[in-house]
Amino acid sequence: MIDDQFGIRMLLQEVLEREGYNVYAAANGGEALALVQAHGPDLVLLDMKIPGMDGLEILTAMRKIVPEQRVVMMTAYGELDLVREAAVLGALGHFTKPFDIDELRRYIVRVLGPESDVG
């Protein structure tokens, strides 16, 4: 997952590893693109607002590396224009922060099934 907030990365990593997923975490766009290139995760959780390179820029760059990469955006309240742009770029959906961690976990299980890679 890609989020600049350490606490969110740790929470998601703990919850998803408990579900049996291999989890890769990145704090910025450069790390995110390297992660996708190196590991090719089955799903990427991508924060919309990241300093330096925002979620839409990361998503666009990611599409050049892995055109079929599955991505779910994480957004703050009120970023609906950005969510629409992400959908046009192929994002599967979005979760608004603060999100319900169990709802996100169930969504990931439904999309991936057990024991996949989440970046």
C-alpha positions in Angstrom: 0.0 0.0 0.0 1.1 3.5 -0.7 0.4 6.2 2.0 2.6 8.9 3.4 1.2 8.3 6.9 3.2 5.8 8.8 0.3 4.8 11.1 -2.0 4.0 8.3 0.7 1.9 6.6 1.3 -0.1 9.8 -2.4 -0.6 10.5 -3.1 -1.9 7.0 0.0 -4.1 7.0 -1.0 -5.7 10.3 -4.6 -6.3 9.3 -3.8 -7.6 5.8 -0.9 -9.9 6.9 -3.2 -11.4 9.5 -5.5 -12.3 6.5 -2.5 -14.1 4.9 -1.5 -11.5 2.4 2.0 -10.5 1.5 2.1 -6.8 2.0 4.5 -4.2 0.6 4.4 -0.6 1.8 5.7 2.6 0.3 5.6 6.2 1.6 6.0 8.1 -1.6 5.7 7.9 -5.4 9.2 6.8 -6.1 9.0 3.9 -3.6 5.5 3.1 -5.0 6.7 2.7 -8.6 9.7 0.6 -7.5 7.4 -1.6 -5.5 5.1 -2.2 -8.4 8.0 -2.9 -10.7 9.8 -5.3 -8.3 6.8 -7.2 -6.8 3.9 -6.8 -9.2 1.3 -6.9 -6.4 -2.1 -8.2 -7.1 -3.7 -5.1 -5.7 -2.4 -1.6 -4.8 -4.0 0.6 -2.1 -3.0 4.1 -3.1 -3.5 7.3 -1.1 -4.7 10.2 -3.2 -2.7 12.9 -1.4 1.0 12.2 -1.1 3.6 14.9 -1.0 5.8 15.3 -4.1 3.8 13.0 -6.4 0.0 12.7 -5.9 -2.0 9.6 -6.3 -3.2 10.4 -9.8 0.4 11.0 -11.0 1.5 7.7 -9.3 -1.5 5.9 -10.9 -0.6 7.3 -14.3 3.0 6.3 -14.0 2.0 2.8 -12.6 -0.1 2.2 -15.7 3.0 2.6 -17.9 4.8 -0.1 -15.9 1.9 -2.5 -15.4 -1.1 -1.4 -17.5 -3.5 -3.9 -15.9 -2.5 -3.1 -12.3 -5.5 -3.3 -10.0 -5.7 -0.2 -7.8 -8.0 1.0 -5.0 -7.7 4.7 -4.0 -7.8 6.0 -0.5 -9.1 9.6 -0.2 -9.9 12.2 2.2 -13.5 13.5 2.4 -14.3 15.9 -0.4 -11.9 14.7 -3.2 -14.7 13.4 -5.5 -13.3 15.1 -8.6 -10.0 13.3 -8.0 -11.9 10.0 -7.4 -13.6 10.4 -10.8 -10.3 11.1 -12.5 -8.8 7.9 -10.8 -11.8 5.9 -12.1 -11.1 7.1 -15.6 -7.5 6.0 -15.2 -8.8 2.5 -14.2 -9.0 2.5 -10.4 -11.4 -0.2 -9.1 -12.9 2.0 -6.4 -12.1 4.2 -3.4 -12.3 4.3 0.3 -12.8 7.6 2.1 -10.6 8.3 5.2 -11.2 7.6 7.9 -12.3 4.3 6.5 -13.8 1.3 8.3 -10.8 -1.2 8.4 -13.1 -4.2 8.4 -15.0 -3.0 5.4 -11.7 -2.4 3.5 -10.5 -5.9 4.6 -13.7 -7.5 3.4 -13.5 -5.7 0.1 -9.9 -6.9 -0.5 -10.8 -10.5 0.4 -13.7 -10.2 -2.1 -11.5 -8.8 -4.9 -8.4 -11.0 -4.3 -9.4 -14.1 -2.4 -7.0 -15.4 0.2 -3.2 -15.1 0.1 -2.3 -12.6 -2.5 0.1 -9.7 -2.7 -1.0 -6.2 -1.7 1.1 -3.2 -2.4 
